[in-house]
Amino acid sequence: MDNFESLLAEKLKRELETTTRRHFLKECVSGMGGLALGSLFLSCGEKPKSDGIRLTERDLNPLSPQSPPYGPQVESVIYLHMAGAPSQLEMFDYKPELLKLHNQACPSSLLQGRKFAFIRGTPNLLGPQAAFQQTGKSGAWVSDYLPYFKKVVDDVAFLKAVHTDQFNHGPAQLFMHTGSPRLGRPSIGSWVTYGLGSENQNLPGFVVLTSGGKTPDAGKSVWGSGFLPSVYQGVQCRSKGDPVLYIEDPKGMSRSLKRKTLDIINQINEGEFQTYADPEILARINQYEMAYRMQLEVPEVMNIENEPEYIHQMYGTQPGEESFANNCLLARKLVEKGVRFVQLYDWGWDAHGTDKSTAIDLGMKDKCREIDQPMTALLLDLKQRGLLDNTLVIWGGEFGRTPMQENREGKTQGFLGRDHHVDAFTMWMAGGGIKGGASYGSTDEIGFAGVEGRVSVHDVHATILHLLGFDHEKFTFDFQGRPFRLTDVEGEIIREILA
């Protein structure tokens, strides 16, 4: 067997040496092509060195734990994104005046100069379809769509007047997660793992879990690494079936043979890096090594079957299913194991009222039922384990919903629905550094626009980075001749919700 493994390893080495793209370019390019190739390599960063490149520990292990510049309040983040944008008017932003105005024509002043996705003509105002009650010591208004969540309102801080400038799902999701509505920028999870690395070297620093049957409208770019090294992009795991595709080796591939194969591939890649100084080669080496280590730990941490029965009852989980409840439990397990950033996307919140599933009074109530118990359990579970003090939990969508009913072609639809709305929506945060029971910002009497405490997407990002120990104005990455940052040239810390 040892002889067979040696022959196989030698064959693999010869094939890689003779068929890599870089080897082809190195041997064949000349003249103006050589000048162009040299320019390409210089754009990657450090100039190639013939006498060898001195690598730092961070070069060799980009996910090694790093200390932030300032005292952090939290060490990890769980971000719950409701893809499609839930209606704040049926969940957290109680508007009794809007209920009184139900079915009355919307004032023209609210429509002039505004862009809407599907509102045509003059729509009617749409009163809240849920009943609200004040709850907790804070007296927070929460609808009857979320009976479980009422137990934890004193642990969260609400942002009632968040606004954005993107009213289509894809660009708005990109903006919410990368700070830009255009492709190519790193996601917030990538920024965080770039800045802090990971406490567990056998797991990715940034893990993505999806539910609802589809990925977000913006696709996997919302957890991409953009211009940061690709080792910092999110790793999508599954709560049903193998947690990561091809996590197990094929039959006949022993652990020792896998190790020898990787060693040879790494030697070739290291040689290429010494020649070209392309940081993506280092990212490739680290991704091979991470995949090798993940085979040992991922199957165990992604298995929820061994959790006690009271935990399953607490979350409402069903092992073997791909659900938001299972993903919430996995999020707790992942941060418990040292994963830095866990991103949950739950698809299906686009409440246009075109059918029963998207109706604001039917479909949304079902969606709230799916998330209510597990997101409440997540906060309670983190708290009982002492993890909430060093974990930041964030909840929200990409924009809000209008106080008027959607109408296409100027006609009221058969089901009740709300259009996309950029002027005001609700988010909440909980965990280390957050003032539990706080509520910042308010909207007008019908929930159309923020009138106090308006905050932007950049403000939310600045606050997240502050809690992790970063000054958002100084946390940058040089690309194409200038320093880039998550908050671009804007953003203020929302100090009113900080403990």
DRENGU-368082 format. One record per residue (C-alpha): x, y, z negated; residue in three letters. Coordinates in steps of 0.02 Angstrom, whole numbers, padded with zeros to 5 digits, always signed. Layout:
XYZAla
...
//
This chain:
+00000+00000+00000Met
+00143+00121-00042Asp
+00220+00090+00130Asn
+00052+00120+00213Phe
+00027+00282+00118Glu
+00202+00341+00165Ser
+00172+00304+00351Leu
+00003+00391+00346Leu
+00076+00543+00258Ala
+00219+00555+00385Glu
+00098+00541+00531Lys
-00011+00679+00457Leu
+00140+00791+00433Lys
+00196+00769+00615Arg
+00021+00805+00681Glu
+00001+00961+00576Leu
+00173+01026+00625Glu
+00137+01006+00810Thr
-00044+01062+00820Thr
-00066+01210+00704Thr
-00120+01372+00786Arg
+00021+01468+00705Arg
+00150+01344+00769His
+00082+01366+00945Phe
+00090+01555+00934Leu
+00263+01552+00857Lys
+00334+01443+00996Glu
+00243+01517+01145Cys
+00217+01703+01120Val
+00342+01825+01195Ser
+00358+02001+01268Gly
+00210+02117+01233Met
+00117+01973+01153Gly
+00257+01961+01025Gly
+00241+02145+00986Leu
+00053+02127+00965Ala
+00075+01976+00852Leu
+00202+02069+00747Gly
+00079+02212+00726Ser
-00055+02087+00673Leu
+00057+02013+00539Phe
+00106+02185+00473Leu
-00080+02225+00453Ser
-00095+02077+00334Cys
+00011+02162+00202Gly
+00194+02133+00159Glu
+00320+02119+00301Lys
+00387+01946+00342Pro
+00553+01909+00257Lys
+00681+01789+00326Ser
+00767+01768+00158Asp
+00611+01704+00070Gly
+00469+01791-00020Ile
+00464+01811-00207Arg
+00294+01760-00269Leu
+00214+01816-00430Thr
+00113+01699-00540Glu
-00045+01783-00473Arg
+00011+01745-00294Asp
+00030+01562-00337Leu
-00133+01555-00435Asn
-00254+01696-00385Pro
-00383+01635-00511Leu
-00268+01638-00662Ser
-00352+01731-00808Pro
-00318+01919-00808Gln
-00346+02050-00943Ser
-00449+02201-00890Pro
-00374+02375-00915Pro
-00496+02422-01053Tyr
-00583+02332-01195Gly
-00719+02224-01117Pro
-00889+02199-01195Gln
-00922+02039-01097Val
-00818+01903-01017Glu
-00942+01828-00894Ser
-01096+01876-00793Val
-01257+01786-00745Ile
-01351+01882-00610Tyr
-01531+01830-00574Leu
-01583+01902-00405His
-01764+01885-00349Met
-01741+01885-00159Ala
-01885+01973-00072Gly
-01911+02105-00207Ala
-02040+02075-00346Pro
-02171+02205-00385Ser
-02126+02305-00539Gln
-02309+02359-00549Leu
-02365+02182-00591Glu
-02224+02146-00713Met
-02146+02289-00812Phe
-02205+02461-00754Asp
-02379+02483-00826Tyr
-02484+02616-00737Lys
-02662+02633-00806Pro
-02693+02786-00696Glu
-02658+02682-00542Leu
-02791+02560-00601Leu
-02917+02703-00608Lys
-02872+02753-00430Leu
-02887+02577-00360His
-02954+02572-00181Asn
-02951+02762-00162Gln
-02863+02832-00009Ala
-02679+02867-00036Cys
-02638+03055-00037Pro
-02557+03105+00127Ser
-02417+03194+00032Ser
-02350+03024-00020Leu
-02339+02965+00160Leu
-02268+03115+00252Gln
-02086+03094+00301Gly
-02077+02920+00224Arg
-02025+02758+00304Lys
-02120+02599+00266Phe
-02100+02426+00337Ala
-02283+02383+00371Phe
-02395+02527+00316Ile
-02490+02607+00459Arg
-02621+02743+00450Gly
-02688+02791+00279Thr
-02684+02648+00154Pro
-02782+02632-00007Asn
-02701+02638-00177Leu
-02686+02467-00258Leu
-02707+02455-00446Gly
-02604+02332-00549Pro
-02672+02155-00532Gln
-02602+02097-00699Ala
-02656+02142-00875Ala
-02523+02225-00984Phe
-02488+02222-01170Gln
-02357+02304-01278Gln
-02248+02177-01365Thr
-02097+02162-01479Gly
-02029+02291-01600Lys
-01984+02399-01450Ser
-02165+02403-01390Gly
-02113+02360-01213Ala
-02254+02341-01086Trp
-02253+02167-01009Val
-02389+02090-00901Ser
-02483+01929-00932Asp
-02389+01857-00783Tyr
-02242+01834-00904Leu
-02305+01762-01069Pro
-02139+01679-01115Tyr
-02034+01833-01079Phe
-02126+01930-01213Lys
-02025+01832-01341Lys
-01860+01912-01287Val
-01905+02091-01240Val
-01810+02156-01391Asp
-01650+02078-01321Asp
-01657+02166-01153Val
-01636+02344-01090Ala
-01751+02400-00948Phe
-01704+02516-00807Leu
-01872+02583-00749Lys
-01817+02704-00612Ala
-01688+02616-00504Val
-01684+02677-00324His
-01599+02623-00163Thr
-01589+02689+00015Asp
-01619+02525+00108Gln
-01797+02466+00142Phe
-01760+02308+00244Asn
-01717+02150+00150His
-01549+02105+00228Gly
-01465+02277+00214Pro
-01544+02306+00042Ala
-01477+02139-00023Gln
-01304+02178+00047Leu
-01311+02350-00035Phe
-01364+02276-00202Met
-01226+02146-00202His
-01082+02228-00107Thr
-01112+02415-00127Gly
-01136+02435+00061Ser
-01281+02393+00179Pro
-01157+02337+00312Arg
-01064+02173+00328Leu
-00882+02158+00277Gly
-00878+02218+00096Arg
-00839+02102-00051Pro
-00983+02049-00162Ser
-00985+02102-00343Ile
-00945+01923-00397Gly
-00791+01927-00286Ser
-00735+02093-00361Trp
-00756+02023-00537Val
-00657+01863-00503Thr
-00524+01964-00411Tyr
-00505+02074-00564Gly
-00521+01943-00701Leu
-00481+01773-00626Gly
-00562+01623-00710Ser
-00546+01544-00882Glu
-00572+01369-00811Asn
-00446+01318-00678Gln
-00546+01163-00632Asn
-00699+01263-00579Leu
-00725+01409-00460Pro
-00727+01580-00541Gly
-00883+01628-00443Phe
-01026+01503-00422Val
-01187+01529-00323Val
-01351+01434-00353Leu
-01505+01455-00243Thr
-01688+01408-00263Ser
-01851+01440-00172Gly
-01807+01340-00018Gly
-01705+01471+00075Lys
-01551+01580+00056Thr
-01570+01770+00048Pro
-01611+01865+00208Asp
-01434+01934+00214Ala
-01364+01758+00217Gly
-01207+01702+00131Lys
-01126+01872+00156Ser
-01204+01925-00010Val
-01079+01813-00098Trp
-00936+01834+00026Gly
-00765+01903-00016Ser
-00758+02031+00124Gly
-00583+02101+00140Phe
-00527+02021-00024Leu
-00435+01854-00008Pro
-00561+01718+00030Ser
-00517+01624-00130Val
-00630+01750-00219Tyr
-00789+01714-00121Gln
-00934+01627-00207Gly
-00943+01438-00203Val
-01120+01378-00173Gln
-01170+01228-00278Cys
-01330+01126-00274Arg
-01440+01066-00415Ser
-01505+00922-00308Lys
-01394+00786-00234Gly
-01205+00809-00233Asp
-01169+00978-00315Pro
-01044+01017-00177Val
-01046+00935-00007Leu
-00908+00805+00017Tyr
-00860+00814-00168Ile
-00818+00629-00163Glu
-00675+00555-00063Asp
-00715+00435+00079Pro
-00694+00250+00049Lys
-00512+00198+00054Gly
-00445+00366-00001Met
-00361+00341-00169Ser
-00323+00484-00289Arg
-00136+00461-00263Ser
-00153+00464-00073Leu
-00258+00621-00086Lys
-00121+00701-00192Arg
+00016+00655-00070Lys
-00086+00720+00076Thr
-00114+00887-00009Leu
+00070+00901-00056Asp
+00120+00884+00127Ile
-00012+01009+00185Ile
+00044+01131+00051Asn
+00226+01116+00103Gln
+00182+01161+00281Ile
+00073+01307+00225Asn
+00208+01370+00107Glu
+00331+01370+00251Gly
+00209+01468+00358Glu
+00185+01594+00218Phe
+00372+01620+00202Gln
+00374+01662+00387Thr
+00220+01770+00403Tyr
+00173+01832+00228Ala
-00012+01813+00267Asp
-00107+01811+00100Pro
-00242+01701+00177Glu
-00115+01559+00184Ile
-00099+01570-00006Leu
-00289+01573-00018Ala
-00295+01414+00087Arg
-00168+01327-00025Ile
-00266+01375-00181Asn
-00431+01320-00105Gln
-00359+01147-00067Tyr
-00297+01135-00246Glu
-00461+01199-00318Met
-00559+01071-00218Ala
-00444+00933-00284Tyr
-00472+00987-00465Arg
-00659+01017-00440Met
-00683+00833-00399Gln
-00648+00794-00582Leu
-00752+00925-00672Glu
-00893+00982-00556Val
-00994+00819-00561Pro
-00998+00825-00751Glu
-01040+01009-00775Val
-01172+01006-00637Met
-01261+00856-00715Asn
-01407+00910-00824Ile
-01475+00736-00856Glu
-01371+00719-01014Asn
-01445+00875-01094Glu
-01555+00840-01247Pro
-01742+00827-01220Glu
-01778+00986-01318Tyr
-01670+01083-01194Ile
-01768+01014-01046His
-01930+01063-01131Gln
-01860+01233-01172Met
-01813+01272-00990Tyr
-01946+01168-00905Gly
-01813+01076-00806Thr
-01833+00920-00701Gln
-01667+00833-00661Pro
-01646+00794-00478Gly
-01747+00943-00417Glu
-01683+01104-00341Glu
-01770+01235-00445Ser
-01744+01401-00531Phe
-01765+01314-00700Ala
-01626+01190-00662Asn
-01516+01332-00601Asn
-01542+01432-00761Cys
-01485+01283-00864Leu
-01336+01258-00748Leu
-01292+01442-00768Ala
-01279+01420-00956Arg
-01172+01264-00935Lys
-01057+01353-00812Leu
-01022+01506-00920Val
-01000+01388-01067Glu
-00862+01304-00965Lys
-00776+01469-00925Gly
-00847+01515-00754Val
-00833+01703-00736Arg
-00981+01748-00624Phe
-01138+01645-00591Val
-01259+01710-00460Gln
-01436+01642-00447Leu
-01543+01684-00295Tyr
-01727+01640-00301Asp
-01813+01660-00133Trp
-01998+01695-00104Gly
-02037+01865-00182Trp
-02089+01957-00023Asp
-02267+02003-00075Ala
-02344+02071+00086His
-02513+01989+00062Gly
-02515+01911+00235Thr
-02574+01747+00158Asp
-02609+01669-00011Lys
-02426+01631-00049Ser
-02375+01814-00026Thr
-02528+01892-00111Ala
-02487+02007-00255Ile
-02622+01928-00363Asp
-02596+01746-00315Leu
-02426+01708-00241Gly
-02334+01826-00357Met
-02419+01753-00508Lys
-02356+01582-00455Asp
-02180+01649-00431Lys
-02184+01728-00604Cys
-02239+01562-00676Arg
-02085+01481-00597Glu
-01960+01601-00676Ile
-02043+01654-00839Asp
-02002+01505-00948Gln
-01825+01468-00883Pro
-01759+01647-00885Met
-01827+01665-01062Thr
-01748+01501-01112Ala
-01583+01557-01037Leu
-01576+01709-01152Leu
-01630+01608-01304Leu
-01507+01468-01266Asp
-01361+01587-01241Leu
-01406+01674-01402Lys
-01419+01516-01507Gln
-01249+01458-01444Arg
-01164+01625-01478Gly
-01136+01653-01292Leu
-01250+01803-01267Leu
-01127+01917-01357Asp
-00996+01893-01221Asn
-01110+01863-01071Thr
-01203+01994-00969Leu
-01369+01938-00894Val
-01443+02045-00754Ile
-01614+02029-00672Trp
-01687+02119-00521Gly
-01728+02123-00336Gly
-01663+02226-00190Glu
-01799+02360-00198Phe
-01975+02383-00268Gly
-02155+02382-00207Arg
-02273+02522-00160Thr
-02422+02578-00266Pro
-02526+02577-00108Met
-02591+02422-00021Gln
-02503+02365+00135Glu
-02602+02380+00295Asn
-02543+02328+00466Arg
-02613+02418+00618Glu
-02704+02534+00498Gly
-02818+02397+00431Lys
-02832+02325+00256Thr
-02778+02143+00250Gln
-02878+01995+00185Gly
-02755+01970+00042Phe
-02684+02101-00076Leu
-02504+02149-00039Gly
-02378+02288-00069Arg
-02249+02355+00053Asp
-02062+02381+00026His
-02021+02531-00082His
-01851+02613-00110Val
-01897+02755-00229Asp
-01924+02659-00390Ala
-01908+02483-00457Phe
-01865+02395-00619Thr
-01711+02297-00671Met
-01658+02233-00840Trp
-01496+02183-00926Met
-01459+02086-01085Ala
-01305+02027-01177Gly
-01142+02097-01243Gly
-01134+02287-01247Gly
-01319+02308-01205Ile
-01440+02398-01320Lys
-01579+02272-01346Gly
-01754+02344-01342Gly
-01700+02498-01243Ala
-01795+02568-01095Ser
-01719+02701-00985Tyr
-01804+02798-00847Gly
-01986+02821-00801Ser
-02093+02840-00648Thr
-02240+02953-00608Asp
-02418+02909-00657Glu
-02443+02790-00510Ile
-02266+02719-00506Gly
-02218+02797-00340Phe
-02058+02887-00387Ala
-01939+02904-00532Gly
-01964+03063-00632Val
-01838+03033-00772Glu
-01680+02931-00789Gly
-01662+02889-00604Arg
-01515+02773-00572Val
-01439+02711-00410Ser
-01369+02543-00357Val
-01195+02618-00378His
-01239+02666-00558Asp
-01289+02486-00594Val
-01123+02425-00522His
-01023+02553-00621Ala
-01108+02495-00781Thr
-01074+02311-00747Ile
-00889+02345-00715Leu
-00879+02454-00871His
-00945+02312-00979Leu
-00813+02197-00904Leu
-00674+02320-00948Gly
-00648+02414-00784Phe
-00655+02596-00734Asp
-00755+02583-00573His
-00664+02733-00500Glu
-00492+02654-00525Lys
-00535+02473-00485Phe
-00486+02472-00301Thr
-00414+02365-00161Phe
-00312+02438-00018Asp
-00382+02395+00153Phe
-00357+02476+00323Gln
-00257+02619+00253Gly
-00364+02673+00106Arg
-00418+02610-00065Pro
-00593+02535-00070Phe
-00700+02510-00224Arg
-00867+02426-00261Leu
-00952+02593-00299Thr
-00881+02679-00143Asp
-00873+02865-00191Val
-01021+02867-00311Glu
-01083+02789-00472Gly
-01105+02841-00653Glu
-01108+02726-00805Ile
-01284+02711-00876Ile
-01234+02747-01056Arg
-01414+02758-01118Glu
-01430+02568-01117Ile
-01261+02532-01197Leu
-01250+02477-01378Ala
//
